[in-house]
């Protein structure tokens, strides 16, 4: 049976032998307006700049082996330059290096409008690069290529860490044009498998930051949120300011600084959860009552406005100490999840808890603050800004739990 891979950009499935290469010679005589890439971006071919052409492998493997091996390189038929840049034949995005090893872990970060998904992604990736991977897992966490590095730097890191500005709401996938297309952030994590570090394992993580508007309609979700069906883990961010029992107990200034949506715009979180579940079940041909087996972390965002509601001594008020010797402390994790679940019941969100329990086979509750502070209005009275660089609280928790559920790290 022929081996297959799934493109992490367009989610089309292809046999291993079905791959193309892009010429790497800047002086190659063959230049094209890439029609496949234009379609992926939602643009017209005529609006694309000229770029190097793509071409298929000329390797003539025996039919028996044709679907079992993925070509690693090929010479450009126009200039004879050797290229190992493999691209998806459907969308012409560059494929991750380890795509043939089926090691991709797609992390779907979802939630309603204005829950802080983009801030969460911005800070989580920086924490994984600078603290978690090198300091705890003795590994590295790097962008797949220069394009990913620049995308993260320009659209995520610089805005939050350098400019100290709040991110704009993510553009919906229905908006056409390259600037509106939310490309995934693809990172490679390499960690040792033994104490001496002689054996190592590489994992590829594909992060998606989806617009909350795209979760309001199942028809839209089927076209722009297909990655959810392929996810190895789901992080469902829940805004405490969108739970009316909590919002009604907050000061007006508190609400203004941490939320940009009106009370009348708030949608029951159960509805968002139901649409996600319906999308996965339909894709897999499951009945409506079947539990989803994708590990799902229900994470309260904006914990800085929530912490005063927790009683003194709650573990969630303390920084994470889950990872000891590279393993997840299951006792602490169970306590945190139980504390949050109990508080949800107390806040009048028992219906949401019941929905989670009956929808997902593997789930947990946690809470995060990507920024670690409440934003303030700028001196000009316009856009909101941060007092300082982010000081995250437990931002890594849902990601680490998903690693454990996918047997990448262990628990004790």
N, C-alpha and C positions, 0 to 999 in steps of 0.2 A: 504494500500500500504506500502510495506517495506521501512523503512528509510535507506538511504545510506550515506556513507562518502567517501571522496577521499583522498588517501594517498598523503601527501605533498612531498614525495620523488619520487615515481614511477608513480603517478597519475592514478593508477588503482582504479576503483570504486568498493566498496564492500557493502553488506548489513551489518547493525549494528551487527548482530549475527556472521558475518564472521570475526573473529578476533582471534589472537593467543597470547599466553603469553610466556615470556622467564623466565626460572628458575633463581632465584637470589641467590641460595645457591652455594657458591664457592666450596663446598665439595660434590656436587651432583655427583653421580657415572656415570650419563649419559652425555657424552661429544660428540660433533659432529663437523664435518667440514660443516659449514652452506652453503648449495648449493644455496639457494635463495639470500642470502646476497652477495655471491660470484658473482652471475650473475648480481646483481645491480652494483657492483664495476667493472664489466668487467674482472673478474679474473676467473681462474679455481678453482673448488672446492678443488682439491688436494693441492693448494697453501695456503689454509686458515688454520689458527691456530685452535686448538680445543677450542670450547666454549660451554657454557651451551645450552641445547636443548630448542626448542620451542614446545608448545603443545596447542591444542584447548581446549575451555571450555567444561566441562562435563555437564554443566547445561542443563537439558532437559525441556525447556520451551514449553508450549502449542503452537501448530502451529500458532494460531491466533496472539500470541505476539512475536514470534521468530524474526521477522525482525524489531521490534520496540524498543528493548532494547539491549544495548551493555554491555556485561559482564564486571564487574569491577575488578574481581580477580578470581584466580583459584589456586588450589593446584597442585604442580608438581606431575605427576603420578609416578615418579621415587623415589623422596625423601620426598614427602608430604609437602614441604615448600610452604607457601602461597606466591603468586606473584601477583603484580598489574601492572607489566611492560607489557603493551600491545604492540604488534608488528603487522605490516602489514603482512598478510598471503602471499602476493606476493613477497615482497622484504626484509622482516624481519627487517626493520628499526623501531625504537621505535616511536610510535604514540604520538602526543601532547596530553596533559592531557584533554583538552576540545574538542577533535575531535568530540565527540558525540553531541556537542552543535552547530556544524557548524559555529564556530566563527573564522575560519582561514581567514586571509587576506593576500593573496599572492602578494608581491610587486616585479614586474619584472623590473630589472634594465638592460637596453639594450643600445646598441650603437656600432659604428664601432670599429675596432681595435685601441688601444692606446688613447681612449677618457678619460681614468681615472676612469673606473668603480670601480676597486678594491680599489683605494684610497677613492673614494666617499663612498663606503660601510664601509670601516675602520673608517672613521671620523664620518659619520652619526650615526652609532650605539653608538660610544663613546659619542657624543653630546646628543643623546636621553637618555642614561643612566645617564650621569653626570649633564646635564643642563636642557634639555627641559622637561622631564617627572617630575623630582622632583621639579624644580624651577618654571615651568609655569603651568603644568597640575596637580600638587600635587599628582603625582602617581609614579609608579616604572616601570622600563623596564629591565627585567632580562632574561638571556639565559634559554632555556627550561630545559637543564640538563648539566652535567659536560662535556659531549662530545662536545656540542655546545660552551661552555665556552672555552675549550681547543682549539677547531678549530679556534675560533675568536682570541684568545690570540696569538697562535703560527703563524697563517697564515695571520693575518691582523694587530692587535694592535701592537705587539712587533716590527714588521718590520718598521712601520711608526713612532710610538711614542718613542720606546726605541732605536732601531738601527738607526733611521733617514735615512733609505734607501728607494729608490723608489721601488715599487712592480714590480715584473716581469710580463710580459704579461700573462694573464690567458690562461692556456692550453686548447686547443680545446677538445670538447667532443669526437672527433674521436680517440684521443690517448687513448690506453688501459692502465689499471692499476689503483690501488687505488689512487696513488699520483696525477693522472690527473683528477679524478672525483671531480667535484665541488659540494660538499654537500651543501645544503641550510643552512642558519643561521636562526634558529627558536627562536624567542623571545616572551615573554609574557608581555603585558602591562596591568597594573591594574590602573584604574583611578576612582576617586569618581564621583558619579552621582548627589550629592547634596552638599551644602555648608558644612554641618557637617560631611560629609564623611561616613555616616552610610550605604549608598547604594553604592556599587562598581560594576564595570563591568570589565571583563577580556577579552582581545583580544589577539589572537595569530598571530604574523607576521612572514611570511616566506620570507626571502630575498634570491634572486638568483643573483649571479654574473656570467654572461655568457661570453664566449670568443667572441670577435668581429669576429674572423674567422668563428665561427659557424653561423653568420648571412649573410654569403656570398653565401649560397646555400640553396634553399628551401627544398631540399631533406634531407639535414643534419638537418635543423631546425625542421623538422617533428619528428625526433628521439630524439634529445638532448635538444630541447627548447619547449617541450610540456607544460611546466608550464605557458608560455605566454598566452595560451588559457584559463587558469584557474585564471588568475590574477584579483585582485580587483583594481589594478592600475598599470600603466606603467610609469616608469621614463626613458625617452629617452634622453641620454646624447649626446650632440652635441659639437664636438671639434672645436673651432674657427680656429685652424690651419689647419683644413680640409675643410675650405671654401676659395676658391682660391682668392676671392676679398680681404679677410683679410690677408691671408698668403703673398700675393704680397706686402703688405704694412708693413711687419714686417722685422726687422733686422735679418740677418743670425744667429747671436748669440742667439737671442730670440727664433728662430725656433729650433736650436740645443738643447737648454736647456729644452724645453717643448714638443718636439715631437721626436719620434723614428722611424717614417715612412717617406719614400721618397715621393716626390711630385707625382711620377709616380704610387704610390700605393694607392693614395687617390681615394675613391669611392664616387660617388654622394650619398648624404644622402637620397635623394628621393627613391633610390633603396632599401636601408635598410628598410625604412619606408613601402614601398610597400610589401616587403616580410613578414614583421610582420603582416600587414593587411590581406594579402592572407592566412597566416597560421590560423588566428582567424576566418576568413570567412569560410574557408574550414571545419574547425573543427565544426562550428555551422551550416553548410549547408546554408550559406547566399549567395546572389548574389553579384557580383563584385562591384556593385555601392552602396551597403548598408553601411551606416556610422557605425563605430565601437563605441559601447557605453561604452567601458572601459575607465575610466578617465585617460588621458595621459598628463603628464607634459613634455614639451620640454625644457630641461635644458642645457644651455651653460655651459660646464665645463671649467676649467682653466681660470677663470675670471681675474686672476692676469695679464694675458697677453692681456686681452680684455678691461680693464677698461679705458685706455687712449683714446679709441675711443668714449666713451660716453661724452656728453657735461657736463660741470660743473653744478651741481644742480640736476642731474638725481638721482632719488630715488634709483636706483639699486646700486649706489655707497655707499649708507649708509647701516648699519647693519639692519637686519630684525626687524621690530617692529609690525609684523602682529598680534601676539597673545597678546590680552589684556583681562585679566580676563578669560583666557582659550578659547577665541573665536577668529576667524580669521577676521581681518579687511578687508572687501571686497573692500573698496575704495583704500587702498594702493595696494592690490593685483592687482586690475584692472589697476592701473597706471603703475605698474612694467611690467605687461604682455604687455601692449600697447607700452611702451617704447622699449621693446626688439623686438616686432613685427615690429615696425617702423624702427628700426635700421637694422633688417634683410633685409627689402625692400631696404634700402639705400645701403647695402653692396652687393647687387646684388643677394640675395638669395630669391627673390620673388617667384620663382618656388617651393622652399621647403615650404614656407608659404602657398601657394595655395594647395599643397598636404596635408598639415596638416588640413587645413580648410575643404577640401572635403572628408577626410578619417575618421576623428574623430568627434563624436558628442559632447564630453566633452574634452576640451583641454585648456592648458594654456602655456604661455612662461615664463621662469625664467632663472636665471643665478647663478652659484655656483662656489666657489673655495674651494675644500676640503683642500688643503695644505696652501693656503694663501700666497704663495711665489713661485718664479721661482727656480727650482732645479739648483744646480751647480755641476760641475765636481769635483770628489774627488781629493785630493792632488796627488794621484797616477796617476791621469788622466784616471782612469777606469770608474767604475760605477758612475752614478749621485747620489747625496745625498742632504739632506735638511740642511739648515742653522740652523733650530730650529724645535721644535715640531710643528705640524700643527696649524695654526691660521685661522680656517675656516671662510668663508664669505658666508652667506645665504645658507649653506649646507642643512639646514632643510626645506627650502621653498617647494620643490616639494613634500616631504613626508607629510607636514602639509596640503597642498592643497588636496592630496589624502584622508587624514583623513576626511576633510570636505566633499568631494564628496561622501564618504561612510557613512556620518551621524554619525561619531565618535566624531567629535567636531563641534561646531556651528560657524556661521559667523554673523557679525553685521555690 
